């Protein structure tokens, strides 16, 4: 194949030199030089293809892999950033929810405390009412005892007076005087209760 290319180049150069004899004289181009230039051009082209296959393509692949890796890292970074923003919003929502729960717990605690306060006040009122009732009962009991004592004293006074009346026939003025004395002895307070 190489010989075929060289012969084609030679024939092309030969035809060109016949037509361009003038160029040969001006630049000093000969057929060998032209053949060498064409062969050199083909060799450079083949070398370019070979280097492109051996060097440029792997370099391109390396650069493409690097671009893909950078793109993946950027995508992962954007994904992580999005997840972080979502986590942040979730945490903020949880904080708000926790704040609401704290407010509810505090509100419920206040309600329970107020209810307990009302219960304690009601119990205290009931206890005070019981104490007042007990005191009133004791007062009534003391009044009835006092009435019984007064009755007993009146009976004793009546007995004393009856004994005095029987002991001596006393007249009505004397009897009034004895009743007044008995009443003075017992005191005014006894009769007022």
C-alpha positions, 0 to 999 in steps of 0.5 A, spaced: 500 500 500 505 504 501 508 503 494 502 504 491 501 511 494 508 513 493 507 511 485 501 515 485 504 521 489 510 521 484 505 521 478 502 526 480 508 530 482 511 528 475 504 531 472 505 537 476 512 539 474 511 538 467 505 543 467 509 548 472 516 548 470 516 555 471 515 554 479 521 549 479 526 554 476 524 559 481 524 555 487 529 550 485 523 544 486 525 538 483 521 531 483 525 528 489 523 534 493 516 534 491 515 526 493 519 527 499 514 533 501 508 529 499 511 522 503 512 527 509 505 530 509 502 523 509 507 521 514 505 527 518 497 525 517 498 518 519 502 520 525 497 525 527 491 519 526 496 515 530 497 520 536 490 522 536 488 515 537 493 513 542 494 520 545 488 525 544 483 520 545 485 518 552 486 525 553 479 527 551 476 521 555 480 523 561 478 530 560 471 527 559 471 523 565 474 529 569 468 533 567 463 527 568 466 527 575 466 534 577 458 534 574 457 528 579 460 532 585 456 538 583 450 534 582 451 531 589 453 537 592 446 540 590 443 534 592 446 534 599 444 542 599 437 540 598 437 535 603 440 540 608 435 545 606 429 540 607 432 537 614 433 544 616 425 546 614 424 539 618 427 541 624 424 548 624 417 544 623 419 540 629 422 546 633 415 549 632 411 543 634 415 542 640 414 549 642 406 548 641 407 542 645 410 546 650 405 551 650 399 546 650 403 543 656 404 549 660 397 551 658 394 544 661 398 545 667 395 552 668 388 549 668 390 543 672 393 548 677 387 553 677 382 547 678 386 544 684 386 551 686 379 552 686 378 545 689 383 547 695 378 553 696 372 549 695 375 544 700 377 550 705 370 553 704 367 546 706 371 545 712 370 553 714 362 551 713 363 545 717 367 549 723 362 554 723 356 549 723 360 545 729 361 552 733 354 553 732 352 547 734 356 548 740 353 554 741 346 551 741 349 546 746 352 551 751 345 555 750 341 549 752 346 547 758 345 554 760 338 554 760 338 547 763 342 550 769 338 557 769 332 552 770 335 548 775 337 555 779 330 557 778 328 551 781 333 551 786 330 559 787 323 557 787 325 551 792 328 556 797 323 561 796 318 555 797 322 553 803 322 560 806 314 561 805 313 555 808 318 557 814 314 563 815 308 566 812 310 572 809 306 577 806 306 579 799 311 585 799 316 580 803 315 575 797 316 580 792 323 582 796 325 575 796 324 574 788 328 580 787 333 578 792 334 571 788 334 575 781 339 579 784 343 574 786 343 570 779 344 576 776 341 579 769 346 576 765 342 569 766 335 571 764 338 575 758 341 569 755 
